């Protein structure tokens, strides 16, 4: 699976209704191709968890809109040679930066980062480091059979970001073999499943993973299906049988799905200096 694929081979085969391995390579190629087309249509580099560092010249404003969303955390804000800390909760007049909140439900929208008591200083280089992408955290208390399938309420699990001990914050290590204490394994057919060791029975873990929203994944599956079907009707715009039956085909699948993708699309420009 390529890094930015918007569905999996198993899900595509489930959707298309086949279990033969004879066209697996073709399906993988189509998934990657379609995913790239969709991300291009969305004007977004990825929908998954990723860390960003953006530098831009200030214009004496106190607000910008971050291009990648949903924003999960802001790790550093610099204006000129001054590092700005996050404003304390409660009093909106306290100095520092504040991030527009996300309600956790896709699609979300680009979020504003507002400075209070500071500004993006005119002509000076400014920097914002942040992490963004569709992610969710679920909790699981390890117990026999020590297997956990994420709820995936808003989208299909695509990869693990981290697993930590809720009580201590200690990170678990992902392995490919049988997990030992402090380790976990992920197996994936149609859906992902986490496996843990008996040595960690009773430990509550927090599982952070990144996902593709179901609306975007469905467009990916539909486009893969349409492109696959073209192998049997390549280049045909319409056909008739004995003058009684006429068929026509969509030649631009992306155009048909633009409306469904619009809520996830970055509309430019957000602002002149938006990172």
C-alpha positions as CSV (number, residue, x, y, z in Angstrom):
1,X,0.0,0.0,0.0
2,X,1.4,3.4,-1.0
3,X,1.7,6.1,1.6
4,X,-1.3,8.1,0.4
5,X,-3.6,5.4,-0.8
6,X,-7.2,6.2,0.2
7,X,-8.4,2.6,0.5
8,X,-6.9,-0.9,0.7
9,X,-6.7,-3.8,-1.6
10,X,-8.9,-5.9,0.7
11,X,-11.6,-3.2,0.8
12,X,-11.5,-2.8,-3.0
13,X,-11.9,-6.6,-3.5
14,X,-14.8,-6.6,-0.9
15,X,-16.5,-3.8,-2.8
16,X,-16.0,-5.3,-6.2
17,X,-17.2,-8.7,-5.1
18,X,-14.2,-11.0,-5.8
19,X,-11.5,-12.8,-4.0
20,X,-9.2,-13.9,-6.9
21,X,-5.6,-12.7,-6.7
22,X,-5.3,-12.6,-10.4
23,X,-5.8,-8.8,-10.7
24,X,-4.3,-7.7,-7.3
25,X,-1.4,-5.9,-9.0
26,X,-3.9,-4.0,-11.3
27,X,-6.1,-3.1,-8.3
28,X,-3.1,-1.8,-6.3
29,X,-2.0,0.3,-9.2
30,X,-5.5,1.7,-9.7
31,X,-5.9,2.5,-6.0
32,X,-2.7,4.5,-6.0
33,X,-3.5,6.3,-9.3
34,X,-7.0,7.2,-8.2
35,X,-5.8,8.3,-4.7
36,X,-3.4,10.7,-6.3
37,X,-6.1,12.1,-8.6
38,X,-8.4,12.7,-5.7
39,X,-5.7,14.4,-3.5
40,X,-4.9,16.6,-6.5
41,X,-8.6,17.5,-6.8
42,X,-8.7,18.3,-3.1
43,X,-5.5,20.5,-3.3
44,X,-4.2,18.6,-0.3
45,X,-0.9,16.7,0.1
46,X,-2.4,14.0,2.3
47,X,-5.4,13.3,4.6
48,X,-3.3,11.4,7.1
49,X,-1.3,12.4,10.1
50,X,1.7,14.4,9.2
51,X,3.9,17.0,10.8
52,X,4.3,20.4,9.0
53,X,6.7,23.3,9.4
54,X,5.8,26.4,7.5
55,X,7.9,29.6,7.2
56,X,6.4,32.9,5.8
57,X,7.0,36.6,6.0
58,X,4.8,38.5,8.4
59,X,2.4,41.3,7.4
60,X,1.6,42.8,10.7
61,X,-1.6,40.8,11.1
62,X,-2.5,38.7,14.1
63,X,-4.2,35.8,12.4
64,X,-3.5,33.2,9.8
65,X,-5.4,30.1,8.5
66,X,-3.5,26.8,8.4
67,X,-3.8,25.0,5.1
68,X,-3.7,21.5,6.4
69,X,-6.5,20.2,8.6
70,X,-7.7,19.0,11.0
71,X,-4.9,20.4,13.2
72,X,-4.1,18.1,16.1
73,X,-1.5,20.1,17.8
74,X,0.7,23.2,17.4
75,X,4.2,22.6,18.6
76,X,6.0,25.9,17.9
77,X,5.0,29.5,16.9
78,X,7.7,32.0,16.1
79,X,7.3,35.6,14.9
80,X,10.6,37.3,14.1
81,X,13.0,36.1,16.8
82,X,10.3,35.7,19.4
83,X,8.7,32.3,20.4
84,X,5.1,32.6,21.3
85,X,3.5,30.3,23.9
86,X,-0.1,29.0,23.9
87,X,-2.5,31.3,25.7
88,X,-3.9,30.0,28.9
89,X,-7.4,28.7,29.0
90,X,-10.2,30.9,30.3
91,X,-9.5,34.6,29.7
92,X,-9.6,35.4,26.0
93,X,-7.5,38.5,26.7
94,X,-4.5,36.6,27.9
95,X,-1.4,36.8,25.6
96,X,-0.3,34.0,23.4
97,X,-1.7,31.9,20.5
98,X,-5.0,30.2,20.2
99,X,-6.1,27.6,17.7
100,X,-9.7,27.4,16.3
101,X,-11.1,24.2,17.6
102,X,-12.2,21.1,15.6
103,X,-15.2,19.1,16.7
104,X,-13.6,15.8,15.7
105,X,-16.2,15.1,12.9
106,X,-15.1,15.1,9.3
107,X,-14.8,16.9,7.0
108,X,-13.9,19.9,9.2
109,X,-12.3,23.0,7.6
110,X,-9.1,25.0,7.7
111,X,-8.5,26.3,11.2
112,X,-7.4,29.8,12.2
113,X,-4.4,30.5,14.4
114,X,-4.8,33.7,16.3
115,X,-2.2,35.7,18.2
116,X,-3.2,37.9,21.1
117,X,-0.8,40.5,22.3
118,X,1.5,39.8,19.3
119,X,1.5,40.0,15.6
120,X,3.2,38.4,12.6
121,X,5.8,41.1,12.4
122,X,6.0,43.0,9.1
123,X,8.8,41.8,6.9
124,X,10.2,39.2,9.4
125,X,10.2,35.5,8.9
126,X,7.6,33.7,11.0
127,X,7.2,30.0,11.6
128,X,4.4,27.6,12.6
129,X,5.1,23.9,13.4
130,X,2.1,21.7,13.7
131,X,0.6,18.3,13.1
132,X,-2.6,17.7,11.1
133,X,-4.6,14.9,9.6
134,X,-7.7,12.8,10.2
135,X,-6.9,10.9,13.4
136,X,-8.8,9.5,16.4
137,X,-7.8,8.1,19.8
138,X,-9.5,5.0,21.3
139,X,-8.9,3.3,24.6
140,X,-8.6,-0.4,25.3
141,X,-7.9,-2.3,28.5
142,X,-5.8,-5.3,27.5
143,X,-7.5,-8.6,28.4
144,X,-7.9,-12.1,26.8
145,X,-8.0,-12.6,23.8
146,X,-5.9,-9.4,23.7
147,X,-7.2,-8.3,20.3
148,X,-8.7,-4.9,19.5
149,X,-10.5,-3.8,16.4
150,X,-10.9,0.0,16.2
151,X,-14.4,1.3,16.0
152,X,-13.6,3.4,12.9
153,X,-16.7,5.6,13.4
154,X,-15.8,8.3,10.9
155,X,-13.4,6.5,8.5
156,X,-11.4,3.4,7.6
157,X,-8.3,2.8,9.7
158,X,-5.2,3.2,7.5
159,X,-2.2,3.2,9.8
160,X,-1.1,3.4,13.4
161,X,0.3,6.7,14.8
162,X,1.1,5.6,18.3
163,X,0.0,3.4,21.2
164,X,0.8,4.5,24.7
165,X,0.2,3.3,28.3
166,X,-2.6,5.7,29.6
167,X,-1.3,5.7,33.1
168,X,2.4,6.2,32.4
169,X,2.5,7.7,28.9
170,X,5.1,5.1,27.9
171,X,5.0,4.2,24.2
172,X,4.4,0.7,23.0
173,X,6.5,-0.6,20.1
174,X,5.0,-2.0,17.0
175,X,6.4,-5.4,15.9
176,X,5.7,-7.8,13.1
177,X,6.1,-11.0,15.1
178,X,4.4,-12.2,18.4
179,X,4.3,-9.2,20.7
180,X,6.0,-9.2,24.1
181,X,5.5,-6.8,27.0
182,X,5.3,-3.2,25.8
183,X,4.7,-4.2,22.2
184,X,1.8,-4.6,19.8
185,X,1.2,-6.1,16.4
186,X,-1.2,-5.1,13.7
187,X,-2.8,-7.6,11.3
188,X,-5.0,-6.3,8.6
189,X,-7.4,-8.1,6.2
190,X,-10.4,-5.9,5.5
191,X,-10.1,-4.2,8.9
192,X,-7.2,-3.6,11.2
193,X,-6.7,-5.6,14.4
194,X,-4.3,-4.8,17.2
195,X,-2.7,-7.7,19.2
196,X,-1.1,-7.4,22.6
197,X,0.9,-9.6,25.0
198,X,-0.4,-11.4,28.1
199,X,2.3,-9.6,30.1
200,X,0.3,-6.4,29.6
201,X,-3.1,-7.7,30.8
202,X,-5.0,-5.1,32.7
203,X,-3.1,-2.2,31.2
204,X,-5.2,0.5,29.5
205,X,-3.7,1.8,26.3
206,X,-4.5,4.8,24.2
207,X,-4.5,4.0,20.5
208,X,-4.0,6.9,18.1
209,X,-4.5,6.0,14.4
210,X,-5.1,7.9,11.2
211,X,-8.0,7.2,8.9
212,X,-9.6,8.1,5.6
213,X,-13.1,9.6,5.9
214,X,-15.7,7.2,4.5
215,X,-17.0,9.7,2.0
216,X,-13.6,10.0,0.4
217,X,-12.9,6.3,0.5
218,X,-16.2,5.5,-1.2
219,X,-15.3,7.9,-4.1
220,X,-12.0,6.0,-4.3
221,X,-13.7,2.6,-4.5
222,X,-16.2,3.8,-7.1
223,X,-13.6,5.3,-9.3
224,X,-11.4,2.2,-9.1
225,X,-14.4,0.1,-10.1
226,X,-15.2,2.4,-13.0
227,X,-11.6,2.4,-14.3
228,X,-11.4,-1.4,-13.9
229,X,-14.6,-1.9,-16.0
230,X,-13.1,0.2,-18.8
231,X,-10.8,-2.7,-19.7
232,X,-13.9,-4.3,-21.4
233,X,-15.1,-1.1,-23.2
234,X,-12.0,0.9,-23.7
235,X,-12.7,4.1,-25.7
236,X,-16.4,3.4,-26.1
237,X,-18.6,6.5,-25.7
238,X,-21.9,4.8,-26.7
239,X,-23.2,1.6,-28.2
240,X,-26.5,0.2,-29.5
241,X,-27.9,-3.3,-30.2
242,X,-30.2,-3.8,-33.2
243,X,-31.4,-0.2,-32.8
244,X,-33.3,-1.1,-29.6
245,X,-30.8,-0.7,-26.7
246,X,-28.4,2.2,-26.3
247,X,-25.6,2.5,-23.8
248,X,-23.3,5.5,-23.0
249,X,-20.5,5.8,-20.5
250,X,-18.9,8.5,-18.3
251,X,-15.5,9.3,-19.6
252,X,-14.4,11.5,-16.7
253,X,-15.2,9.8,-13.4
254,X,-13.6,12.6,-11.4
255,X,-16.1,15.2,-12.7
256,X,-19.0,13.1,-11.4
257,X,-17.6,13.0,-7.8
258,X,-16.4,16.6,-7.4
259,X,-19.6,17.5,-5.5
260,X,-19.0,14.7,-2.9
261,X,-15.3,15.8,-2.5
262,X,-16.0,19.5,-2.2
263,X,-16.3,19.5,1.6
264,X,-12.8,18.1,1.8
265,X,-11.3,20.5,-0.8
266,X,-8.9,23.3,0.0
267,X,-10.1,26.4,-1.7
268,X,-7.3,28.9,-2.4
269,X,-6.3,31.5,-1.5
270,X,-7.0,31.3,2.2
271,X,-4.9,34.3,3.0
272,X,-1.7,35.7,1.5
273,X,0.5,34.3,4.2
274,X,-1.3,31.1,5.2
275,X,1.2,28.3,5.8
